[in-house]
Amino acid sequence: MPKRPVTPKPKRTKTADVNDLDLTCWREYDDIITDSLWQIPERDRSGAHAGDYHGNFVPQIPYQAMRRYTKQGDVVLDTFLGSGTSLIECRRLGRHGLGVELKRELAKQTRQRIEQEANPHDVTTTVLQGDSANVETTAPHIAEALRAMGKSSVQLALLHPPYHSIIKFSDGKHDLSNCDTVEDFAERFGQVVALTDRFLDAGRFLVLVIGDMYEAGEWIPLGFHCMQQVLQRGYTLKSLVVKDMQGNRAKRNLENIWRYRALAGGFYIFKHEYVMFFQKKSRGKS
């Protein structure tokens, strides 16, 4: 009598070493996206989440990143904190969160917003006001905040910079949205990557959320300029996700105008942004 074929047991992969997923139950994780095209119909507005800050990303992005590339108790660093979306997700998922925001008043408002979110896992979420592109002044504050958590490094980095000059977030000279040229923007963004790299453990992930821009009749591949800044610091590009922007409020309200402009100007309307996943090579900290 022939032997019955043996169904192999699912094995844990190297990637699973950085998360809480049990791959013997992989079919149950229907909340986790594994395709490279993300079509998110609307942003999560539950709890402390709100879409009132122009330029913040949808909470589903940090949710996906943390589910795939962190475990409970890990530390997540966001060097462009904004209104605190990522740290709100940290509270929900049981990850410690550390964010750096350039604008002093926004940092204060963000602390208050995050405190409105329940903290069932009793994690620490810390908001620092500072310039993420200034390694010398900001690195000591990050190190001090980590020590207060009983930590010395982070296990996931989230970077969602301004898309150069598309939106002016302030009049400050240190604001990346005020850089004179794309080259200046890329250089300053690279300094933020250098700061992040100081604290990110080898083998762990850096997630970059970025879009391109259109200027003077030319498509500027801003995302790929930023990609190069990460790659040249010793990272491997693991995945490049295209996320649709169908729900973009500004474009939805001006849909007909933008369609006319596209037809008249010979260009295509932005309907996507990138979510890039990089892994830090096992080379120690820079």
C-alpha positions as CSV (number, residue, x, y, z in Angstrom):
1,M,0.0,0.0,0.0
2,P,1.6,3.4,-1.0
3,K,2.5,5.7,1.7
4,R,0.3,8.8,2.1
5,P,2.2,12.0,1.2
6,V,3.4,14.0,4.2
7,T,2.4,17.6,4.3
8,P,5.4,19.6,5.4
9,K,4.9,21.8,8.4
10,P,5.2,25.5,7.8
11,K,8.6,26.8,8.9
12,R,9.5,30.0,10.6
13,T,11.5,32.2,8.3
14,K,14.3,34.7,9.1
15,T,11.9,37.5,8.8
16,A,9.6,35.9,11.4
17,D,12.4,36.3,13.9
18,V,11.6,40.0,14.0
19,N,7.8,39.7,14.6
20,D,5.2,37.9,16.7
21,L,3.7,36.0,13.8
22,D,3.2,32.2,14.1
23,L,3.6,30.8,10.6
24,T,1.9,27.6,11.6
25,C,-1.3,29.7,11.6
26,W,-0.4,31.9,8.6
27,R,-3.8,31.6,7.0
28,E,-5.3,33.5,10.0
29,Y,-3.4,36.7,9.3
30,D,-5.9,38.2,6.9
31,D,-5.2,41.7,8.3
32,I,-1.7,41.7,7.0
33,I,-1.0,42.8,3.4
34,T,1.6,40.8,1.5
35,D,1.1,42.3,-2.0
36,S,3.1,45.3,-3.4
37,L,0.0,47.3,-4.3
38,W,-1.8,48.7,-1.4
39,Q,-5.3,50.0,-2.0
40,I,-6.6,51.5,1.2
41,P,-10.1,52.9,0.7
42,E,-10.1,55.2,3.7
43,R,-7.9,56.2,6.6
44,D,-8.5,54.8,10.1
45,R,-10.0,57.6,12.1
46,S,-10.7,55.5,15.3
47,G,-9.5,56.5,18.7
48,A,-7.0,59.4,18.7
49,H,-6.4,59.1,15.0
50,A,-7.6,62.1,12.9
51,G,-6.9,63.5,9.5
52,D,-6.8,67.1,10.5
53,Y,-3.0,67.5,10.1
54,H,-2.2,68.0,6.4
55,G,0.6,65.6,5.4
56,N,0.2,62.8,7.9
57,F,0.1,59.3,6.6
58,V,-2.7,56.8,7.1
59,P,-2.4,54.7,10.3
60,Q,-2.6,51.5,8.3
61,I,0.9,52.1,7.1
62,P,2.6,51.9,10.5
63,Y,0.2,49.2,11.5
64,Q,1.4,47.0,8.6
65,A,5.0,47.8,9.3
66,M,4.8,47.0,13.0
67,R,2.9,43.8,12.5
68,R,5.5,42.5,10.0
69,Y,8.7,43.8,11.5
70,T,8.4,44.2,15.3
71,K,7.4,42.3,18.4
72,Q,5.6,43.5,21.4
73,G,8.0,45.4,23.6
74,D,10.2,46.5,20.7
75,V,11.0,50.2,20.2
76,V,9.8,52.1,17.1
77,L,11.5,55.4,16.1
78,D,9.7,58.0,14.0
79,T,12.0,60.9,13.0
80,F,9.2,62.9,11.3
81,L,6.6,62.5,13.9
82,G,4.0,65.1,12.8
83,S,0.7,64.5,14.5
84,G,1.8,61.2,16.1
85,T,0.1,58.6,13.9
86,S,2.9,56.0,14.4
87,L,3.0,56.4,18.2
88,I,-0.7,56.0,18.5
89,E,-0.3,52.7,16.7
90,C,2.5,51.8,19.1
91,R,0.1,52.1,22.0
92,R,-2.4,49.9,20.3
93,L,0.1,47.2,19.3
94,G,2.2,47.2,22.5
95,R,5.4,48.7,21.1
96,H,7.4,51.5,22.8
97,G,7.4,54.6,20.6
98,L,9.8,57.5,20.3
99,G,9.2,60.3,17.9
100,V,11.0,63.5,16.9
101,E,9.1,66.5,15.7
102,L,10.7,69.7,14.4
103,K,7.9,72.2,15.3
104,R,7.7,73.0,19.0
105,E,4.0,73.7,19.1
106,L,3.1,70.7,17.0
107,A,5.2,68.5,19.3
108,K,3.2,69.8,22.3
109,Q,-0.1,69.1,20.6
110,T,1.0,65.7,19.5
111,R,1.9,64.7,23.1
112,Q,-1.6,65.6,24.1
113,R,-3.2,63.7,21.2
114,I,-1.2,60.5,21.9
115,E,-2.3,60.7,25.6
116,Q,-5.9,60.5,24.5
117,E,-5.2,57.0,23.2
118,A,-5.6,54.1,25.6
119,N,-2.4,52.3,26.7
120,P,-3.5,48.7,27.5
121,H,0.0,47.3,27.1
122,D,1.6,50.0,29.4
123,V,4.2,51.0,26.8
124,T,6.2,54.2,26.8
125,T,5.5,56.8,24.0
126,T,7.9,59.8,24.1
127,V,7.7,62.9,21.9
128,L,10.9,64.9,21.4
129,Q,11.1,68.3,19.9
130,G,14.2,68.7,17.7
131,D,15.8,68.6,14.3
132,S,16.2,65.0,13.0
133,A,18.7,66.2,10.4
134,N,21.0,67.5,13.1
135,V,22.8,64.4,14.4
136,E,25.0,66.2,16.9
137,T,22.2,67.9,18.8
138,T,19.4,65.3,18.5
139,A,21.2,62.0,19.0
140,P,21.9,62.7,22.7
141,H,18.2,63.4,23.3
142,I,17.2,60.1,21.6
143,A,19.8,58.2,23.6
144,E,18.5,59.7,26.8
145,A,14.9,58.9,26.0
146,L,15.9,55.3,25.2
147,R,17.7,55.0,28.5
148,A,14.6,56.2,30.3
149,M,12.8,53.3,28.7
150,G,15.5,50.9,29.8
151,K,16.6,50.5,26.1
152,S,19.6,51.4,24.1
153,S,18.4,50.9,20.5
154,V,15.4,50.7,18.3
155,Q,14.0,47.8,16.3
156,L,12.0,49.7,13.6
157,A,12.4,53.1,12.0
158,L,9.6,55.0,10.3
159,L,10.5,58.0,8.1
160,H,7.7,60.0,6.4
161,P,9.5,63.3,5.4
162,P,7.9,66.3,3.6
163,Y,7.7,65.8,-0.1
164,H,10.1,68.6,-0.6
165,S,8.2,71.8,-1.4
166,I,4.8,70.4,-2.2
167,I,3.5,71.5,1.2
168,K,5.3,74.2,3.3
169,F,5.0,73.0,6.9
170,S,6.7,76.0,8.4
171,D,9.0,79.0,7.7
172,G,11.9,77.4,9.6
173,K,15.2,77.1,7.8
174,H,15.7,73.6,9.1
175,D,12.4,72.4,7.7
176,L,13.0,70.0,4.8
177,S,10.0,71.5,3.0
178,N,12.0,74.8,2.7
179,C,15.1,73.3,1.0
180,D,16.1,75.4,-2.0
181,T,16.8,72.4,-4.3
182,V,16.0,68.7,-4.6
183,E,19.7,68.1,-4.1
184,D,19.6,70.0,-0.8
185,F,16.5,68.1,0.2
186,A,18.1,64.8,-0.5
187,E,21.3,65.7,1.4
188,R,19.4,66.8,4.5
189,F,17.2,63.7,4.3
190,G,20.4,61.7,4.2
191,Q,21.4,63.3,7.5
192,V,18.1,62.1,9.0
193,V,18.9,58.6,7.8
194,A,22.4,58.9,9.4
195,L,20.7,59.8,12.7
196,T,18.3,56.9,12.5
197,D,21.1,54.5,11.6
198,R,22.8,55.2,14.9
199,F,20.0,53.6,16.9
200,L,18.6,51.0,14.6
201,D,19.7,47.4,15.3
202,A,21.5,45.5,12.6
203,G,19.1,43.2,10.7
204,R,16.1,45.3,11.5
205,F,13.9,47.4,9.2
206,L,13.7,51.1,8.1
207,V,10.4,52.1,6.4
208,L,10.3,55.1,4.1
209,V,7.0,56.7,3.1
210,I,7.5,59.1,0.2
211,G,5.9,60.4,-3.0
212,D,7.3,62.2,-6.0
213,M,6.6,65.7,-7.1
214,Y,6.0,67.7,-10.3
215,E,7.9,71.0,-10.8
216,A,8.4,73.3,-13.8
217,G,7.0,70.8,-16.2
218,E,9.2,67.9,-14.9
219,W,8.4,64.8,-12.9
220,I,10.9,64.8,-10.0
221,P,11.5,61.2,-8.7
222,L,11.8,62.3,-5.1
223,G,11.2,58.8,-3.8
224,F,14.2,57.4,-5.7
225,H,16.4,60.3,-4.6
226,C,15.6,59.4,-1.0
227,M,16.0,55.7,-1.7
228,Q,19.6,56.3,-2.8
229,Q,20.3,58.1,0.5
230,V,19.2,55.0,2.4
231,L,21.0,52.4,0.1
232,Q,24.3,54.2,0.2
233,R,24.3,53.9,4.0
234,G,24.4,50.1,3.9
235,Y,20.8,49.0,3.6
236,T,19.1,46.4,1.4
237,L,15.9,47.2,-0.3
238,K,13.5,44.4,0.6
239,S,10.3,45.7,-0.9
240,L,8.9,48.7,-2.7
241,V,5.1,49.1,-2.2
242,V,3.0,51.4,-4.3
243,K,0.1,52.8,-2.2
244,D,-2.8,54.4,-4.0
245,M,-3.9,57.9,-3.2
246,Q,-7.5,57.6,-4.4
247,G,-8.8,59.1,-1.2
248,N,-6.6,62.2,-1.3
249,R,-8.9,65.0,-0.2
250,A,-7.2,67.8,-2.0
251,K,-7.2,66.1,-5.4
252,R,-10.8,64.7,-4.9
253,N,-12.1,68.2,-4.4
254,L,-10.4,69.5,-7.5
255,E,-10.7,66.4,-9.6
256,N,-12.1,68.1,-12.8
257,I,-9.6,70.9,-12.6
258,W,-6.7,68.5,-12.3
259,R,-8.0,66.3,-15.1
260,Y,-8.1,69.4,-17.4
261,R,-4.6,70.4,-16.3
262,A,-3.3,66.9,-17.0
263,L,-4.8,66.9,-20.5
264,A,-3.5,70.4,-21.3
265,G,-0.1,69.9,-19.8
266,G,0.7,66.4,-21.1
267,F,1.3,64.9,-17.6
268,Y,-0.4,62.3,-15.4
269,I,-2.0,63.1,-12.0
270,F,-0.3,61.7,-8.9
271,K,-2.4,58.8,-7.6
272,H,0.3,56.9,-5.6
273,E,3.1,57.1,-3.1
274,Y,5.8,54.7,-2.1
275,V,6.3,52.6,1.0
276,M,9.9,51.3,0.9
277,F,11.1,48.6,3.2
278,F,14.9,48.5,3.8
279,Q,16.8,46.1,6.0
280,K,19.9,47.2,7.8
281,K,22.9,44.9,7.0
282,S,24.5,43.0,9.8
283,R,27.5,45.3,10.0
284,G,27.1,46.8,13.5
285,K,26.0,50.4,14.0
286,S,27.6,53.3,12.0
